[in-house]
Amino acid sequence: MPLDPQARALLDQMEEAGMPALNEMSPAEAREMAAAFIELAGPGQDVASVEDRSIPGPHGDIPVRIYRPSEEGTLPVLVYFHGGGWVIGDVDTLDTTCRALANESGAAVVSVDYRLAPEHPYPVPFDECLAATAWVSENADELGVDAGALAVGGDSAGGNLAAAVALAARDQGGPGIAFQALVYPVTDHAYDTDSYQANGEGYLLTADMMRWFWDHYLSGGAADDHQSVSPLRAEDLSGVAPAFVVTAEFDPLRDEGEAYAARLADAGVDVTAKRYDGQIHAFFQMPATFDRAAEAISDVSEAMRKAFADSA
């Protein structure tokens, strides 16, 4: 399909504004520019409650933001990890999306403000996301959530972290995860797919940006073939939680997300993959800019509700 007109309009506006590429900035400058994208998400929906708090983690306290669509009863829960190449982003950049996910799914959402590279390279972001997921499970009663209906999710680098957490939870016998929402996830430290070749320039996220992100994330010297770095390279994907995988047609990450979904299916995992034609990377977090963001949020929420019902 052709590029969505809303995507074209955004790309044209960025070009006219002369915005530099993230990979031409320092991490601090990139974070400041990323904050400007928050307004493209639009105003967030009202939810029953929003709470900012800190929880203990292996590298110090971890800030989280907890959204509840209802104050009544015990709710299912989604632990969500924001995108931004492990270098940029925070809970504010995904605030609008998390509010919509809470209302659409009926689940509480715990958005995790994990530490960022290069100041805190791998494994710090992964460690903190795994620790936050375990903390939610262990403190379910206090939070008013159901540890038996716990999902993980994230977009882009956050999708990478969610997939890695799901694999780790399987291998270490918990926390129990009922569903994983992987939104255009990074699944492999490689740049050789067809979508990298076709979409590596001109569609917001570029191949050069991904190299910049990866270089910062792995600056601690970690190997790139471990499943917590490149989930697509895991030897065995059987036994992980059911998944819904979102990909965007004009995204360099499209093929690795779809390859991960295919490997999950081959391993016997209940997985649905949906490519959103005409869309670019990051559309999911901008419902005020992209009409199809609302559709994708609804699709993820519906799949999550189904997974919770099936696991009950």
C-alpha positions as CSV (number, residue, x, y, z in Angstrom):
1,M,0.0,0.0,0.0
2,P,1.1,3.6,-0.4
3,L,2.4,5.5,2.6
4,D,-0.4,6.7,4.9
5,P,-1.2,10.4,4.2
6,Q,-0.9,11.1,7.9
7,A,2.5,9.6,8.0
8,R,3.6,11.6,4.9
9,A,2.3,14.8,6.5
10,L,4.4,14.2,9.6
11,L,7.5,13.3,7.7
12,D,7.1,16.4,5.5
13,Q,6.7,18.6,8.6
14,M,9.8,17.2,10.1
15,E,11.8,17.8,6.9
16,E,10.5,21.3,6.6
17,A,11.5,22.0,10.2
18,G,15.0,20.8,9.4
19,M,15.0,18.5,12.4
20,P,18.4,16.7,12.7
21,A,18.5,12.9,13.0
22,L,18.8,11.4,16.4
23,N,22.1,9.7,15.5
24,E,23.6,13.1,14.9
25,M,22.9,14.2,18.5
26,S,24.2,13.4,21.9
27,P,21.9,11.1,24.0
28,A,20.9,14.1,26.1
29,E,20.0,16.2,23.0
30,A,18.0,13.2,21.6
31,R,16.1,12.9,24.8
32,E,15.1,16.5,24.7
33,M,13.9,16.3,21.1
34,A,12.0,13.1,21.8
35,A,10.1,14.9,24.5
36,A,8.7,17.3,21.9
37,F,6.9,14.3,20.3
38,I,4.7,13.9,23.3
39,E,2.2,16.5,22.0
40,L,1.7,14.3,18.9
41,A,0.2,11.7,21.1
42,G,-2.6,14.1,22.0
43,P,-4.4,14.4,25.4
44,G,-4.7,11.3,27.4
45,Q,-8.0,9.7,28.3
46,D,-9.2,10.0,31.9
47,V,-8.6,6.8,34.0
48,A,-9.8,6.0,37.5
49,S,-6.4,6.7,39.0
50,V,-2.7,7.4,38.1
51,E,0.0,6.8,40.7
52,D,3.7,7.5,40.4
53,R,5.9,5.6,42.8
54,S,9.3,3.9,43.1
55,I,9.9,0.2,43.5
56,P,13.1,-1.6,44.5
57,G,15.4,-2.9,41.7
58,P,18.8,-4.5,41.2
59,H,20.4,-1.2,40.3
60,G,18.5,1.1,42.6
61,D,14.9,2.2,42.8
62,I,12.9,2.1,39.6
63,P,10.2,4.7,38.9
64,V,6.9,3.3,37.7
65,R,3.5,4.9,36.8
66,I,0.4,2.8,37.6
67,Y,-2.8,3.4,35.7
68,R,-6.1,1.8,36.9
69,P,-9.2,2.0,34.6
70,S,-11.4,1.1,37.6
71,E,-11.0,1.3,41.4
72,E,-13.3,-1.6,41.9
73,G,-12.2,-5.3,42.1
74,T,-9.0,-7.1,41.3
75,L,-7.8,-6.2,37.8
76,P,-5.6,-8.0,35.3
77,V,-2.3,-6.1,34.8
78,L,0.0,-5.1,31.9
79,V,3.6,-4.3,32.7
80,Y,4.7,-1.9,29.9
81,F,8.1,-0.9,28.7
82,H,8.4,2.2,26.6
83,G,10.4,2.4,23.4
84,G,13.2,4.7,22.4
85,G,16.1,2.5,21.4
86,W,17.0,1.9,25.1
87,V,18.5,5.5,24.9
88,I,15.5,7.9,24.9
89,G,11.9,7.9,26.2
90,D,10.3,7.7,29.5
91,V,6.8,7.1,31.1
92,D,5.7,10.5,29.9
93,T,6.2,9.6,26.2
94,L,3.8,6.7,26.5
95,D,1.4,8.3,28.9
96,T,-1.4,8.7,26.4
97,T,-1.0,5.2,25.0
98,C,-0.9,3.6,28.5
99,R,-4.1,5.4,29.4
100,A,-5.8,4.1,26.3
101,L,-4.5,0.5,26.9
102,A,-5.9,0.6,30.4
103,N,-9.3,1.7,29.4
104,E,-9.5,-0.5,26.3
105,S,-8.3,-3.7,28.0
106,G,-9.8,-3.2,31.5
107,A,-6.3,-4.0,32.9
108,A,-4.2,-1.9,35.2
109,V,-1.0,-0.8,33.4
110,V,2.3,-0.4,35.2
111,S,4.6,1.7,33.0
112,V,8.3,1.2,33.9
113,D,10.8,4.0,33.7
114,Y,13.9,1.9,33.4
115,R,17.4,3.4,33.3
116,L,18.8,4.3,29.8
117,A,21.9,3.6,27.9
118,P,24.7,4.6,27.3
119,E,24.9,5.6,31.0
120,H,23.3,2.3,31.8
121,P,23.9,-0.2,29.0
122,Y,22.7,-3.8,28.8
123,P,21.9,-5.6,31.0
124,V,20.6,-2.7,33.2
125,P,17.4,-2.0,31.2
126,F,16.6,-5.7,30.9
127,D,17.4,-6.4,34.6
128,E,15.1,-3.6,35.7
129,C,12.2,-4.6,33.4
130,L,12.4,-8.2,34.7
131,A,12.6,-7.0,38.3
132,A,9.6,-4.7,37.8
133,T,7.6,-7.6,36.4
134,A,8.5,-9.8,39.3
135,W,7.7,-7.0,41.7
136,V,4.2,-6.6,40.3
137,S,3.6,-10.3,40.5
138,E,4.8,-10.5,44.1
139,N,2.9,-7.4,45.2
140,A,-0.3,-8.2,43.3
141,D,-2.5,-8.1,46.4
142,E,-1.3,-4.7,47.5
143,L,-1.8,-3.4,43.9
144,G,-5.3,-4.8,43.5
145,V,-4.3,-6.9,40.5
146,D,-4.4,-10.5,39.6
147,A,-0.9,-12.2,39.4
148,G,-2.5,-14.9,37.3
149,A,-3.5,-12.4,34.7
150,L,-0.2,-10.6,34.1
151,A,1.0,-9.4,30.7
152,V,4.1,-7.7,29.5
153,G,4.3,-5.4,26.6
154,G,6.3,-2.7,24.9
155,D,7.0,-0.9,21.7
156,S,10.3,-1.0,19.7
157,A,13.1,-1.4,22.2
158,G,10.3,-1.9,24.8
159,G,9.1,-4.8,22.7
160,N,12.6,-6.2,22.8
161,L,12.5,-5.9,26.6
162,A,9.1,-7.5,26.8
163,A,10.1,-10.5,24.7
164,A,13.3,-10.9,26.7
165,V,11.4,-10.8,30.0
166,A,8.9,-13.4,28.7
167,L,11.8,-15.7,27.8
168,A,13.5,-15.2,31.1
169,A,10.3,-15.8,33.1
170,R,9.8,-19.1,31.2
171,D,13.4,-20.2,31.9
172,Q,13.5,-19.3,35.6
173,G,10.0,-20.5,36.4
174,G,8.3,-17.2,36.9
175,P,6.8,-14.7,37.2
176,G,3.9,-16.2,35.4
177,I,3.1,-14.3,32.2
178,A,-0.2,-14.8,30.4
179,F,0.4,-12.6,27.4
180,Q,3.0,-10.5,25.6
181,A,2.2,-7.4,23.5
182,L,5.1,-6.8,21.1
183,V,4.7,-3.6,19.2
184,Y,7.1,-3.3,16.2
185,P,9.7,-5.1,18.5
186,V,13.4,-5.1,18.0
187,T,14.2,-8.8,18.0
188,D,17.7,-9.1,16.4
189,H,21.0,-7.2,16.4
190,A,21.2,-7.2,12.6
191,Y,20.5,-4.9,9.7
192,D,20.2,-7.3,6.9
193,T,16.4,-7.8,6.3
194,D,14.5,-6.7,3.3
195,S,12.6,-4.1,5.4
196,Y,15.9,-2.6,6.5
197,Q,16.9,-2.2,2.8
198,A,13.5,-0.8,1.7
199,N,12.7,1.3,4.8
200,G,16.1,2.2,6.2
201,E,15.8,5.8,5.1
202,G,13.0,8.3,4.9
203,Y,10.5,6.8,7.3
204,L,11.2,8.4,10.7
205,L,13.3,5.5,12.1
206,T,16.4,4.9,10.0
207,A,19.0,2.2,9.8
208,D,21.6,4.7,11.0
209,M,19.5,5.5,14.0
210,M,19.2,1.8,14.9
211,R,23.0,1.4,14.7
212,W,23.3,4.4,17.0
213,F,20.8,2.9,19.4
214,W,22.4,-0.5,19.4
215,D,25.9,0.9,19.8
216,H,24.8,2.7,23.0
217,Y,22.8,-0.3,24.4
218,L,25.7,-2.7,23.9
219,S,28.4,-0.3,24.9
220,G,29.1,-2.3,28.0
221,G,30.6,-5.0,25.9
222,A,27.7,-7.5,25.9
223,A,27.5,-10.2,23.3
224,D,24.6,-9.7,20.9
225,D,23.5,-13.3,20.4
226,H,22.0,-13.9,23.9
227,Q,18.2,-14.2,23.9
228,S,17.8,-11.3,26.2
229,V,19.5,-9.1,23.6
230,S,18.3,-10.7,20.4
231,P,15.2,-12.8,21.2
232,L,15.0,-14.0,17.6
233,R,18.3,-15.9,18.2
234,A,16.8,-17.9,21.2
235,E,17.4,-21.6,20.6
236,D,13.9,-22.5,21.8
237,L,10.8,-20.3,21.9
238,S,8.4,-23.0,23.1
239,G,6.5,-22.4,26.3
240,V,6.5,-18.6,26.3
241,A,3.3,-16.6,26.7
242,P,0.9,-16.1,23.9
243,A,1.7,-13.0,21.9
244,F,0.2,-10.3,19.6
245,V,2.8,-8.8,17.3
246,V,2.3,-5.4,15.7
247,T,4.4,-4.4,12.7
248,A,4.3,-1.3,10.4
249,E,4.7,-1.6,6.6
250,F,7.2,1.2,6.3
251,D,9.4,0.3,9.3
252,P,12.9,-1.1,9.1
253,L,12.0,-3.4,12.0
254,R,9.0,-4.9,10.2
255,D,10.7,-8.1,9.1
256,E,12.4,-9.0,12.3
257,G,9.0,-8.6,14.2
258,E,7.3,-10.8,11.7
259,A,10.1,-13.3,11.8
260,Y,9.8,-13.5,15.6
261,A,6.0,-14.1,15.3
262,A,6.7,-16.9,12.8
263,R,9.2,-18.5,15.1
264,L,6.8,-18.3,18.0
265,A,4.1,-20.0,15.9
266,D,6.6,-22.7,14.8
267,A,7.3,-23.3,18.5
268,G,3.6,-23.9,19.2
269,V,3.0,-20.5,20.8
270,D,-0.4,-18.9,20.3
271,V,0.5,-15.8,18.3
272,T,-1.2,-13.3,16.1
273,A,0.8,-11.0,13.9
274,K,-0.8,-8.0,12.2
275,R,1.0,-5.7,9.8
276,Y,-0.5,-2.2,9.7
277,D,-0.2,-1.2,6.0
278,G,0.9,2.3,5.2
279,Q,2.2,3.0,8.7
280,I,5.6,4.0,10.0
281,H,7.5,3.3,13.1
282,A,6.1,5.0,16.2
283,F,2.6,5.3,14.9
284,F,1.3,3.4,17.9
285,Q,2.3,6.1,20.4
286,M,0.7,8.9,18.5
287,P,-3.1,8.4,18.4
288,A,-3.7,12.1,17.9
289,T,-1.6,12.0,14.7
290,F,-2.4,8.6,13.3
291,D,-6.0,7.3,13.1
292,R,-4.8,3.7,13.0
293,A,-3.1,4.0,16.3
294,A,-6.5,3.7,18.0
295,E,-7.1,0.6,15.9
296,A,-3.8,-1.0,17.0
297,I,-4.5,-0.2,20.6
298,S,-7.9,-1.8,20.4
299,D,-6.4,-4.8,18.6
300,V,-3.8,-5.3,21.3
301,S,-6.3,-4.8,24.1
302,E,-8.7,-7.3,22.6
303,A,-6.0,-9.9,22.2
304,M,-4.9,-9.3,25.8
305,R,-8.5,-9.7,27.1
306,K,-8.8,-13.0,25.2
307,A,-5.5,-14.2,26.6
308,F,-6.6,-13.4,30.2
309,A,-9.9,-15.2,29.6
310,D,-8.1,-18.3,28.2
311,S,-5.7,-18.4,31.2
312,A,-8.4,-18.1,33.8
